[in-house]
Amino acid sequence: MRMIDTSKIIYSINIEDVQNVAEEELGRKLTKKELKIIEDKLGDYIDWYSTIDMAIKNEILNHSKNDASKIH
């Protein structure tokens, strides 16, 4: 059995993502100083546990239930 690389990044947000939102919401790009603030604080605004939990429930558990119901 192959080992899973537990350090692999599953999802990331890059500067382009942040700048796209800034342009939509502020009508301009963020400065380097503003980007640093967002970089340092962005993780504080994301409820990682709930996001992962919701993905597991919606994509794994619900699919398992649907697959089981197809058998019967």
Summary of the structure (lengths in Angstrom):
residues: 72
radius of gyration: 18.6
end to end distance: 30.9
largest distance: 58.8
contacts: 116
relative contact order: 0.07
helix: 69%
strand: 0%
